[in-house]
């Protein structure tokens, strides 16, 4: 197992995340996304004086936005992993 394999989430991690958090309240989903980013992603702070713009790269899926970045990410994840 390579170092990358040990830190990369398993291929079904996106589907598992969506299944667990898609029905949660928006603020709860945001907390879950933040927690997953701490474990599997990267957070780069905004430079002072710049407009805050977020890019979420998590479980192989990227979404961007200002305050709506987490919502955009969850909507994209749900489209990729639909559950009936």
C-alpha positions as CSV (number, residue, x, y, z in Angstrom):
1,X,0.0,0.0,0.0
2,X,1.4,3.4,-1.0
3,X,1.3,6.5,1.2
4,X,-1.4,7.9,-1.1
5,X,-3.5,4.8,-0.7
6,X,-3.3,5.1,3.1
7,X,-4.7,8.7,3.1
8,X,-7.1,8.6,0.1
9,X,-10.7,7.8,1.0
10,X,-12.1,4.5,-0.3
11,X,-13.9,4.8,-3.7
12,X,-17.3,4.4,-2.1
13,X,-16.7,7.1,0.5
14,X,-18.7,9.7,-1.5
15,X,-21.8,7.5,-1.7
16,X,-21.5,6.6,2.0
17,X,-21.2,10.2,3.0
18,X,-24.3,11.2,0.9
19,X,-26.3,8.3,2.3
20,X,-25.5,9.4,5.9
21,X,-25.9,13.2,5.6
22,X,-28.3,14.0,2.7
23,X,-31.4,14.2,4.9
24,X,-29.7,16.3,7.6
25,X,-30.4,20.0,8.3
26,X,-28.1,22.3,6.3
27,X,-26.1,23.4,9.4
28,X,-25.6,19.7,10.3
29,X,-24.4,18.9,6.8
30,X,-22.0,21.8,6.9
31,X,-20.5,20.5,10.1
32,X,-20.2,17.0,8.6
33,X,-18.5,18.4,5.5
34,X,-16.1,20.4,7.7
35,X,-15.3,17.3,9.7
36,X,-14.7,15.3,6.6
37,X,-12.4,18.0,5.2
38,X,-10.3,18.0,8.3
39,X,-9.8,14.2,7.9
40,X,-9.6,13.9,4.0
41,X,-9.4,17.4,2.5
42,X,-7.4,20.6,2.5
43,X,-8.4,24.0,3.8
44,X,-6.6,27.1,2.6
45,X,-7.3,30.3,4.4
46,X,-8.3,33.4,2.5
47,X,-5.7,36.2,2.3
48,X,-6.6,39.3,4.3
49,X,-8.5,41.9,2.3
50,X,-9.7,39.3,-0.3
51,X,-13.3,38.2,-1.0
52,X,-13.9,34.9,0.7
53,X,-14.4,32.2,-1.9
54,X,-14.3,28.5,-1.1
55,X,-13.3,25.4,-3.0
56,X,-14.3,22.1,-1.5
57,X,-12.4,19.1,-2.8
58,X,-13.7,16.0,-1.0
59,X,-14.0,12.4,-2.0
60,X,-13.0,13.2,-5.6
61,X,-15.7,15.8,-6.1
62,X,-15.0,19.6,-6.3
63,X,-17.4,22.4,-5.8
64,X,-16.9,26.2,-5.4
65,X,-18.8,29.2,-4.1
66,X,-18.9,31.9,-1.5
67,X,-21.2,31.0,1.4
68,X,-23.0,28.4,-0.7
69,X,-19.9,26.2,-1.5
70,X,-21.0,23.4,1.0
71,X,-24.5,23.4,-0.4
72,X,-23.2,23.3,-4.0
73,X,-20.9,20.3,-3.0
74,X,-23.8,18.4,-1.4
75,X,-26.1,19.0,-4.4
76,X,-23.4,17.7,-6.8
77,X,-22.7,14.7,-4.5
78,X,-26.4,13.9,-4.4
79,X,-26.7,14.0,-8.2
80,X,-23.8,11.6,-8.5
81,X,-25.1,9.3,-5.8
82,X,-28.9,9.2,-6.1
83,X,-30.8,7.1,-3.6
84,X,-34.4,6.2,-4.0
